[in-house]
Amino acid sequence: MRLHVYPLDAVRFFAAFSVLAFHLAFYSWAAPASTVGSMFEKAAPYPLLAPWTWFGWVGVEVFFVISGFVIANSANNASPMAFLKSRVLRLYPAAWICAFITLAAWLLIDGATWERLSGGFLHSVTLWVEGPWIDGVYWTLAVEMAFYALIFILLVSTRFSRLPWFACALTLYSAVFLAARLLFDAALPNMPWQMLIAHENLLLLRYGVFFAVGIFMWLSHVRPLRAWEWCVVGLGVIACCGEIYLRSAELAGEETHAAVTMAPIIPTALWLGILLLMFAFAQAPERFTPKSGRAKGLLEHLGKMTYPLYLTHSVVGAGIMRLLIEAGVHRWTALAMAASAMLLTASLIALAFEPAVRAMLRAVWSRVERALRLRALAFLFKSGGAVTPAG
């Protein structure tokens, strides 16, 4: 039975809402060249909210840690095929629904043409690892897919029991790159270095350490971490803080145009606080699990809302704000209405549309599985190994 840490659903929802606040109340007007800025078309600024929303992007860094935890939990003692099935059924139904909604927003609100959108739409519904996508937020799914591919390789090679060493290697690999970016970026303008930077997301050079910290968080639930593992966690946390500093510097540079002080200490402190909470949840999930079935159901629903909320809030939310403001609605009312509409949309997708599409996809997948159950592919249906409490 897979572990379900209910408080992590609340953390996941908070992270998604933070990203929503960042995109709709800050990035939409402060970064007009961005995807969300293109849809918003400078409809109205929100400078009073800037000090409270500019750092909401750190919710993505929270997502990556949670993903490391969740994927380690779901892949433990799973077969490669079972893991692949779980990822396909989790990612694709909502991605298809949300991509169609976003496509409609571009066509109906912005007046964009299918010729301009077709490439991004196809990249989005296939979860292709390179853009352009129908919405800029899909870039994080490319990072997730790269991480899933490594876990899949671990399972195929039946080496999942080596997960602690894998997490250690991923931490060192990513930490060295981030240290080089922070210390030597300006001094290393040569082509090979720039090529690495250009592919840092897909190669997990930049965000791999966040997944590794999430893996160690899950391991801390399975068994006590060894001294060397805590040392790696410490190094990983330092590297994560370095990445957050790097992102803050990028945002405050030429990416945005807003008179707001972007002190890296703010997103760093927020991320560290959330990380401590998540480690506490992982250590003793039963202590933080609600007793009420209704409360459990609410938290689980918030967790399910997170993915469609993340995929729709940016372009669709900015489009709704733009329409309302152009129609004479006050900008603050437009922001509140757009955020509420995105929450309602995400809730409906999670409750009705996504389960329906997932059921159809599951039926198709079952037929594919039966066709693949050949002797030559039997290894795909065997356990890829497990991390046991004994270590």
C-alpha angles and dihedrals in degrees: 000000000000120000116249114196104195097195088060087065088061091047091049091051092048090052092051092048090049090055089047091053090048094051100040102035100034121006095046092067102020094055106039092169092061125095093256090043091053090055094043092050095199092295093159140336127236104199093154090062096044096092089054101041109033092087096049089105088079086080086081090059087051090051092055092053091049089048091055089053096044096044093049089050095048096043096049108115090350126133118243089248093050090050092048091049093050092052095046093049091046100047111030106053095057092039090056094047095045094045090055091049091049091047089054090050092053093047099043103033105029098029092229118165128243089238090061094043103038097087094048092045093052091046089052100048091047092042089232111190096231128059166256095102132182087254128019092234090075089078089085091059089059088056090048092050091053090053092047090052091058092049089048090054090051090053095045090052089047089234100121089119085070090064094120090057091045090053090048092052092047090051094051093043094052096037093055091051093048091048089052091049092051097043107031109020094109092044096050107060095148122125101253091054092048090048089056090051091049090057099032094118098049092043090050089235093132105032103024092097092061091057089047092054088051090052091052089048089057092045089054087062094048095048140341111286116245121240093257090050091054088051090054090048089053091050089047093052091050090050091049090053088051090054091049089051089050092051092049090052091050092050094048092048122066096320098084137028109211133120096236130120109242103199109183090215090075100061090034093055092044092051093046092050092051091046091055090050092050092050089051090050091049094049095055111008093165090062091059099037112111116243094215118085089214092056091048090051092050093051091047090051091050088053091051091048092056099078098049090040090055094048097047108032099078110055097017094044092048089048092054091049091050093051093048095047092047087051091056100262113145112260094239092051090046091053093049092046093048093049090048091048091052092050091050092047092050091049093051092047091050094046102042121357102045095049090050094051091043091054091054092046091048090055091052091046091053090057091049091050092052090051091051096051093106125139090246091057098040091113089070090066098048126091114274092212135274143241106233129201088250088061 
